[in-house]
């Protein structure tokens, strides 16, 4: 199917394409095809053209397009909007976005191809100079009938950007249903279609699989793996840091643990928070390493920027202060999604400043394509939030650009990093086998925290009452394309510099080859040293698995089973046996013990049982 999508503004150049094209795109942001990575000027990317052709063939009322962050969902949506307006299928457009910043960004992008949207609309008749409005989900939630009246009066295309936000609360979902049920056409967009809860998303189709579980069904999907293969997004190099942590619990006990070593879920959370405490040594070391990485990346990408994603305002301010002390330059600080924050994001986006610090994240869809280095300094651990956060760094502007994200060695995060190419759907039904831990139990609360528009005091610090005492950083591993590389190294060491110095412009296969060479060199160097000089665990990353919480549950279950069997054999109570195991093997109660300590106790109780036979 071919057509000519003539612009609605006579000052705009004519658009002609096989399925759609935007010759005005040289005025647009890097998400638009005119500034696609290479050889794609004046035409849509293949996925955008494919999605548009499917839409035009089927002419559906509802259409869900899932495309990885940075792929250019805005271009696809606005090209389609232009076609529908030009062919009088619709008379006006309503864009619903997650944040104030994004609705303005949509209005600016639409204006550049001749579609005028009012981002300040609040009530009453719309000025005749506009062809629609850009609003937020929160705004629709407050006045759904206002928007329903508008779509009933004129044929309307509703673009629901990052539609998973319509499931953020029951009221938002209900408001969207009420407001846009009469719409002529609805186009839903998302880069991360999965949610951690089971709130149904309005206007999304759910299909039941052979296992009886209902999952969201997209009309067109363009995942990270496909986008990476096409060169539309950057490959991501994850640099993970562990280190020794020490903290005091609410009960007054002092606990020491190494980040990344097997431990309970509570202990992982406390060690993680200790690492992120700006008063320790872990954060300064990681920020220093990230700044060195940024310097290397800027040799190939001169305007490359870096972003720290912080948990709260106090931490963000402290990180900004650390960056100034480390680099000698001021970091842009973004504390909330208000007008001032939006302006600061814009200013940073168009500058060549090195660092920005934001609370939790710069909202998904915010277009700062020069961000190439990130530090994940928040304790939110849902796959949705992680994907959104990493999505800030993958927007590609030219071939060979890479992104680098620094992480604490936490099992969940390393799991997400290794599954970057896994495409997830929103699951409505999550059956739980008897005795099996529900992996989604805490995710809904975490996502509520992550999606708050303001950075109010959430009480998050009360979740685990503790005092961070000491932290240190150790370079742990590099994760890339599902593989892990590197042996542990001290910050500032030659071994760490080997990985921080990877060029910022490389083809994906070159990254893999270079990491393999770096690790081989590190192993060869280690073998030349006497064993007594090895103060760190000198094993390649693939031989140092990071144990998950699920594996910890299995170890505790195994220990309890062994103790139960020994109770019948010895006649001693459970509590007496557990106390004796702690006395002989050392360490805290089973609920706080590391995997190594649990394995030691399992071996000991097996030894006792064998002696009694």
C-alpha positions in Angstrom: 0.0 0.0 0.0 1.3 3.4 -0.9 0.0 6.8 -0.2 1.0 10.5 0.1 0.7 11.9 3.6 0.4 15.6 2.9 1.2 17.8 5.8 -1.5 19.8 7.5 0.7 22.9 7.8 1.4 24.6 4.4 4.9 25.7 5.7 5.9 22.0 6.2 7.5 20.0 3.4 5.4 17.4 1.6 5.8 13.8 2.9 5.8 11.0 0.4 6.6 7.3 1.1 5.9 3.7 0.3 4.2 3.3 3.7 4.9 6.6 5.2 7.8 9.0 5.3 8.8 12.3 6.9 11.1 14.5 4.9 10.7 17.1 7.6 12.4 14.8 10.0 15.7 16.6 9.9 14.0 19.1 12.3 13.1 16.3 14.7 14.7 14.7 17.7 17.0 11.7 17.2 14.1 9.4 17.7 12.9 10.5 14.3 14.0 8.7 11.1 15.8 11.7 9.5 18.5 11.3 12.3 18.4 7.5 12.4 21.8 5.8 12.9 22.8 5.5 9.2 21.4 5.4 5.7 17.8 5.9 6.7 17.3 9.7 6.2 13.9 10.7 4.7 12.2 7.3 5.3 10.8 5.3 8.1 12.8 2.6 9.9 11.8 -0.9 8.8 9.8 -1.6 12.0 7.9 1.7 11.7 7.0 1.0 8.1 6.0 -2.5 9.0 3.8 -1.4 11.9 2.2 1.3 9.7 1.5 -1.1 6.9 -0.2 -3.5 9.3 -2.3 -0.8 10.7 -3.4 0.5 7.3 -4.2 -3.0 6.1 -6.3 -3.8 9.2 -7.7 -0.3 10.1 -8.4 -1.4 13.7 -10.1 0.7 16.3 -7.4 -0.4 18.9 -3.8 -1.0 18.1 -1.0 -1.8 20.6 2.6 -1.2 19.3 5.4 -2.5 21.6 8.8 -1.1 20.7 11.9 -1.0 22.8 12.9 2.4 24.3 14.8 4.4 21.7 13.3 2.7 18.7 11.1 5.7 17.6 7.6 5.1 18.8 6.9 8.9 18.6 7.7 8.9 14.9 5.4 6.0 14.1 2.5 7.5 16.1 2.8 11.0 14.6 3.1 9.6 11.0 0.0 7.6 11.6 -1.8 10.6 13.1 -0.9 12.7 10.1 -2.3 10.0 7.7 -5.5 9.6 9.7 -6.1 13.4 9.9 -5.3 13.9 6.2 -7.7 11.1 5.2 -10.4 12.5 7.5 -10.6 9.3 9.5 -10.3 11.5 12.5 -10.7 15.2 13.1 -8.5 15.7 16.2 -5.8 14.0 18.3 -5.5 13.5 22.0 -2.1 12.3 23.3 -2.0 10.9 26.9 1.5 10.8 28.4 2.9 9.8 31.8 4.4 13.2 32.8 4.2 16.9 32.3 7.6 16.9 30.6 6.5 14.2 28.1 3.2 15.8 27.1 5.2 19.0 26.2 7.7 16.9 24.3 4.9 15.3 22.3 3.4 18.7 21.5 6.8 20.0 20.3 7.4 16.9 18.2 3.9 17.1 16.6 4.3 20.8 15.8 7.4 20.0 13.8 5.4 18.0 11.3 2.4 20.3 11.3 0.1 18.8 14.0 -0.6 21.5 16.6 -1.4 20.1 20.1 -2.2 22.2 23.2 0.0 20.9 26.1 -1.6 23.4 28.5 -5.2 22.4 27.9 -7.2 22.2 31.1 -10.9 22.8 30.3 -13.4 24.4 27.9 -13.4 24.8 24.1 -10.1 24.2 22.4 -8.6 27.1 20.4 -9.2 26.7 16.6 -5.4 26.9 16.0 -5.0 23.5 17.6 -5.8 20.0 16.2 -5.8 18.3 19.6 -4.4 18.2 23.1 -1.6 16.6 25.0 -2.5 15.6 28.6 -1.2 13.3 31.4 -2.8 10.2 32.8 -3.1 12.0 36.1 -5.0 14.8 34.3 -7.4 12.4 32.8 -7.9 10.7 36.2 -9.0 14.1 37.6 -11.5 15.0 34.9 -12.4 11.9 32.7 -15.8 13.3 31.6 -14.2 16.5 30.2 -12.2 14.3 27.8 -15.1 12.0 27.1 -17.2 15.0 26.0 -14.3 16.1 23.7 -14.0 12.7 22.0 -17.8 12.4 21.6 -18.1 15.7 19.9 -15.4 15.0 17.2 -13.8 11.9 15.7 -10.7 11.5 17.8 -7.4 9.5 17.6 -6.2 8.9 21.2 -2.5 8.1 21.5 -1.9 6.4 24.8 1.9 6.8 25.4 3.5 4.2 27.7 0.0 2.7 28.3 1.2 0.5 31.1 0.8 3.6 33.3 -3.0 3.4 32.8 -2.7 0.4 35.2 -0.8 2.4 37.8 -3.9 2.7 39.8 -7.5 1.5 39.5 -8.7 5.0 39.3 -6.4 5.9 36.3 -7.5 2.8 34.4 -11.2 3.5 35.1 -10.8 7.1 34.1 -9.1 6.2 30.8 -11.9 3.7 30.0 -14.6 6.3 30.8 -12.8 9.1 28.9 -11.8 7.3 25.7 -14.3 4.5 25.3 -16.1 6.5 22.6 -12.9 7.4 20.7 -12.9 6.7 16.9 -9.3 5.2 17.0 -7.0 4.4 19.9 -3.2 3.8 19.5 -1.5 2.4 22.5 2.3 2.6 22.7 4.8 1.1 25.2 8.4 0.1 25.5 7.8 -2.1 28.5 4.4 -3.8 28.1 4.7 -5.9 31.3 3.7 -4.8 34.7 4.5 -6.5 38.0 0.9 -6.4 39.2 -2.3 -7.7 37.8 -4.2 -4.5 37.1 -5.7 -4.8 33.6 -4.5 -2.2 31.2 -7.4 -0.4 29.4 -7.8 -1.1 25.6 -5.2 -3.9 25.7 -6.2 -7.4 24.5 -5.4 -10.3 26.7 -5.2 -13.8 25.3 -5.3 -17.0 27.2 -2.4 -19.4 26.6 -2.4 -23.2 26.7 -1.4 -22.9 30.4 -4.6 -21.0 31.2 -2.7 -17.8 31.9 -3.9 -14.5 30.2 -1.2 -12.4 28.7 -1.2 -9.1 26.9 -1.3 -9.4 23.1 0.5 -6.7 21.0 -0.5 -5.9 17.4 3.1 -5.2 16.5 6.3 -5.9 18.5 9.8 -4.6 18.0 12.0 -5.9 20.8 15.5 -4.8 22.0 17.1 -7.8 20.4 15.7 -6.9 16.9 16.5 -3.2 17.4 20.0 -4.1 18.4 20.4 -6.3 15.3 19.2 -3.4 13.2 21.5 -0.9 14.8 18.6 1.2 16.0 19.7 1.0 19.7 23.0 0.8 21.4 24.4 -2.4 23.0 24.7 -2.1 26.8 27.8 -3.0 28.7 26.9 -3.6 32.4 29.8 -3.1 34.9 29.0 -4.6 38.3 30.7 -3.7 41.6 30.7 -5.7 44.8 32.6 -5.1 48.1 32.4 -5.5 51.8 29.5 -3.8 53.7 28.9 -3.4 57.4 25.7 -2.1 59.0 23.9 -2.1 62.3 20.4 -3.6 62.5 17.4 -2.2 64.5 18.2 -4.8 67.2 21.7 -3.2 67.5 23.6 -6.2 65.9 26.4 -5.3 63.6 26.4 -7.4 60.4 29.2 -7.6 57.8 28.7 -9.1 54.3 30.1 -9.0 50.9 27.7 -7.6 48.2 27.0 -10.4 45.8 27.7 -13.2 48.2 24.8 -15.6 48.9 22.6 -14.2 51.7 19.0 -13.7 52.6 16.7 -11.3 50.9 16.7 -8.9 53.9 20.5 -9.0 54.1 20.8 -8.4 50.4 18.5 -5.3 50.7 20.5 -4.0 53.7 23.9 -4.6 52.1 22.6 -2.9 48.9 21.4 0.1 50.8 24.7 0.3 52.7 26.5 0.3 49.3 24.4 3.2 48.1 25.0 5.3 51.3 26.9 8.4 50.0 28.9 8.5 53.3 30.6 5.2 52.5 33.3 4.4 50.0 31.3 2.3 47.6 29.5 5.2 45.9 32.5 7.5 45.5 34.5 4.6 44.0 31.8 3.7 41.5 31.1 7.3 40.6 34.9 7.8 40.0 34.9 4.7 37.8 31.8 5.8 35.9 33.4 9.2 35.3 36.5 7.6 33.9 34.3 5.5 31.7 32.5 8.6 30.5 35.9 10.2 29.6 36.7 7.2 27.5 33.3 7.2 25.8 33.6 10.9 25.0 36.6 10.1 22.9 34.2 8.6 20.3 31.0 10.4 21.4 32.2 14.0 22.3 28.9 15.1 23.9 28.2 11.9 25.8 26.5 12.4 29.1 26.0 10.4 32.3 23.1 9.9 34.6 22.8 8.7 38.2 19.4 7.3 39.1 19.0 7.9 42.9 16.4 6.6 45.4 15.5 9.9 47.1 16.2 13.6 47.2 18.8 13.5 50.0 20.8 10.8 48.2 20.6 12.7 44.9 21.9 15.9 46.5 24.8 13.9 48.1 25.7 12.2 44.9 25.7 15.5 43.1 28.1 16.8 45.7 30.3 13.8 45.3 30.4 14.3 41.5 31.5 17.9 42.0 34.3 16.8 44.3 35.4 14.0 41.9 35.2 15.9 38.6 35.5 19.5 39.6 32.3 20.3 37.7 28.7 20.7 38.8 26.1 18.0 38.0 22.5 18.9 36.9 20.2 17.9 39.7 16.6 16.8 38.8 14.5 16.2 41.9 11.0 15.9 40.7 8.7 16.1 37.7 7.9 19.7 38.0 8.3 22.6 35.5 11.8 23.5 36.8 12.9 19.9 36.4 11.6 19.7 32.9 13.6 22.8 32.0 16.7 21.4 33.6 16.4 18.2 31.6 16.0 20.2 28.4 19.0 22.3 29.2 21.1 19.2 29.9 19.9 17.5 26.8 21.1 20.4 24.6 24.4 21.0 26.5 27.6 19.1 26.6 27.6 18.9 30.4 28.9 15.6 31.8 26.6 14.6 34.6 22.9 14.6 35.6 21.5 13.2 38.9 17.8 12.3 39.0 15.6 10.9 41.7 14.6 7.3 40.7 14.8 8.1 37.0 14.2 10.5 34.2 10.8 9.4 33.0 10.6 6.9 30.2 10.4 8.5 26.8 12.3 11.6 27.9 14.6 12.2 25.0 18.2 12.7 26.1 19.9 10.6 23.4 23.4 11.7 24.4 23.1 9.8 27.7 25.7 7.0 27.3 26.8 6.2 30.9 24.5 5.3 33.8 24.8 4.5 37.5 21.9 2.5 39.0 21.9 3.9 42.5 18.4 3.0 43.6 17.0 -0.1 45.5 14.0 -0.6 43.2 14.3 -4.1 41.8 11.3 -4.7 39.4 12.0 -5.8 35.8 9.8 -3.0 34.5 11.7 -0.2 36.4 15.1 -1.7 35.4 14.0 -1.8 31.7 12.8 1.8 31.9 16.0 2.9 33.5 18.3 1.2 31.1 16.1 2.5 28.3 17.5 6.0 29.0 20.9 5.0 27.6 20.1 2.9 24.5 19.0 5.6 22.1 21.4 5.3 19.1 22.4 8.3 17.0 25.1 6.6 14.8 26.5 3.2 14.2 28.9 1.8 16.8 27.8 3.7 19.9 27.7 1.7 23.1 26.1 2.3 26.5 27.6 1.6 29.9 25.6 1.1 33.1 27.2 0.6 36.5 25.3 -1.7 38.9 25.8 -3.1 42.4 26.3 -6.9 42.4 22.7 -7.8 43.3 21.2 -11.1 42.0 18.0 -9.5 40.7 19.8 -6.7 38.8 22.3 -9.1 37.3 19.5 -11.3 36.2 17.7 -8.4 34.5 21.0 -7.4 32.8 21.5 -10.9 31.5 17.9 -10.9 30.1 17.9 -7.6 28.2 16.6 -9.3 25.1 13.8 -11.2 26.8 10.4 -9.9 25.6 7.8 -9.8 28.4 4.1 -9.5 28.3 1.7 -8.3 30.9 0.4 -11.3 32.8 -3.0 -11.1 34.5 -3.0 -14.6 36.1 0.0 -15.7 38.3 -0.8 -19.1 39.7 1.2 -20.0 42.8 2.1 -23.5 43.5 1.7 -24.7 47.1 4.8 -23.8 49.1 6.3 -21.7 46.3 7.3 -18.1 46.9 5.4 -15.6 44.8 8.0 -13.7 42.9 5.6 -10.8 42.3 4.6 -10.3 46.0 6.4 -7.0 46.6 6.5 -5.7 43.0 3.2 -3.7 43.1 4.4 -1.6 46.0 7.8 -1.0 44.3 6.2 0.1 41.1 3.8 2.5 43.0 7.0 4.1 44.5 8.7 4.2 41.1 5.9 5.9 39.3 5.1 8.7 41.8 5.2 12.0 40.1 6.6 13.9 43.0 9.5 12.9 45.2 7.6 13.1 48.5 8.9 11.2 51.6 7.6 7.7 50.8 8.7 6.2 54.1 11.0 3.9 52.2 13.7 4.3 54.7 11.5 2.7 57.3 11.3 -0.6 55.3 14.5 -1.9 57.0 15.6 0.1 60.0 19.4 0.0 60.0 22.4 2.2 60.1 25.1 1.9 57.3 28.5 1.8 58.9 31.1 1.1 56.3 31.3 0.2 52.6 34.0 -0.4 50.0 33.8 -1.1 46.3 35.4 -4.0 44.3 35.1 -4.3 40.6 33.3 -7.6 40.1 32.4 -8.4 36.5 31.2 -7.1 33.1 27.9 -8.4 31.7 27.3 -8.2 28.0 24.9 -10.0 25.7 24.0 -12.6 28.3 27.7 -13.5 29.1 29.9 -12.5 32.1 33.5 -11.5 32.0 36.3 -10.4 34.4 37.8 -11.3 37.7 37.5 -9.1 40.8 39.8 -6.0 41.0 40.4 -3.1 43.3 39.2 0.4 42.1 42.0 2.2 40.4 43.8 -1.0 39.5 45.2 -1.8 36.1 42.7 -4.6 35.8 39.7 -2.3 36.4 41.1 0.2 33.9 41.2 -2.5 31.3 37.4 -2.7 31.4 36.8 1.0 31.9 38.9 1.8 28.9 36.9 -0.2 26.3 36.3 2.2 23.4 32.9 3.9 23.3 32.5 3.2 19.5 32.4 -0.5 18.7 30.3 -2.9 16.8 28.5 -5.5 19.0 30.7 -8.4 18.0 33.8 -6.2 18.6 32.6 -5.6 22.2 32.3 -9.4 22.8 35.8 -10.1 21.3 37.4 -7.3 23.3 35.9 -8.5 26.6 37.1 -12.0 26.0 40.6 -10.7 25.3 40.5 -8.5 28.5 39.5 -11.4 30.6 42.2 -13.7 29.1 44.8 -11.1 29.9 43.5 -10.7 33.4 43.6 -14.5 34.0 47.2 -14.8 32.6 48.3 -11.9 34.8 46.8 -13.6 37.9 48.5 -16.9 37.2 51.9 -15.3 37.3 51.3 -14.0 40.9 52.0 -16.1 44.0 48.8 -17.4 45.6 49.6 -15.4 48.8 49.3 -12.1 46.9 45.7 -12.8 45.8 43.7 -10.7 48.3 40.6 -11.0 46.1 38.8 -14.0 44.7 40.6 -14.5 41.4 38.1 -16.6 39.4 36.4 -15.6 36.1 32.9 -14.3 36.5 31.3 -17.4 35.1 32.8 -19.4 37.9 31.5 -17.0 40.6 27.7 -17.3 40.3 25.6 -14.7 42.2 23.1 -16.7 44.2 19.5 -15.6 44.0 17.0 -15.4 46.8 15.2 -18.4 45.4 18.4 -20.5 45.7 18.7 -19.2 49.3 15.2 -20.5 50.1 16.2 -23.9 48.7 19.3 -24.0 51.0 17.3 -23.1 54.1 14.6 -25.6 53.1 17.3 -28.3 52.7 18.8 -27.4 56.1 15.4 -27.6 57.8 14.7 -30.9 56.2 18.1 -32.3 57.3 17.5 -31.0 60.9 14.0 -32.5 60.9 15.4 -35.9 59.9 18.1 -35.6 62.6 15.4 -34.7 65.2 13.8 -38.1 64.8 17.2 -39.8 64.8 18.6 -38.0 67.9 15.5 -37.2 69.9 16.7 -33.6 70.3 14.3 -30.6 69.6 14.8 -28.5 66.5 15.9 -25.5 68.4 18.6 -27.3 70.2 20.0 -28.7 67.0 20.0 -25.3 65.3 21.7 -23.7 68.3 24.4 -26.4 68.3 25.0 -25.9 64.6 25.5 -22.2 65.1 27.9 -22.9 68.0 30.0 -25.3 66.0 29.8 -23.6 62.6 29.5 -20.0 63.7 27.3 -17.3 62.1 23.8 -15.8 62.7 20.4 -17.6 62.8 19.4 -19.5 59.6 17.2 -16.7 58.4 20.3 -14.4 58.3 23.0 -16.9 57.3 24.8 -16.8 54.0 24.7 -19.6 51.5 28.1 -20.7 52.5 27.1 -20.8 56.2 24.0 -22.8 55.3 26.0 -25.3 53.2 28.4 -25.7 56.1 25.6 -26.5 58.5 24.0 -28.9 56.1 27.3 -30.8 55.8 27.7 -30.8 59.6 24.3 -32.2 60.4 24.9 -34.8 57.7 28.1 -35.7 59.4 26.3 -36.0 62.8 23.6 -38.2 61.2 26.2 -40.5 59.7 28.0 -41.0 63.0 24.8 -42.1 64.7 24.1 -44.9 62.2 
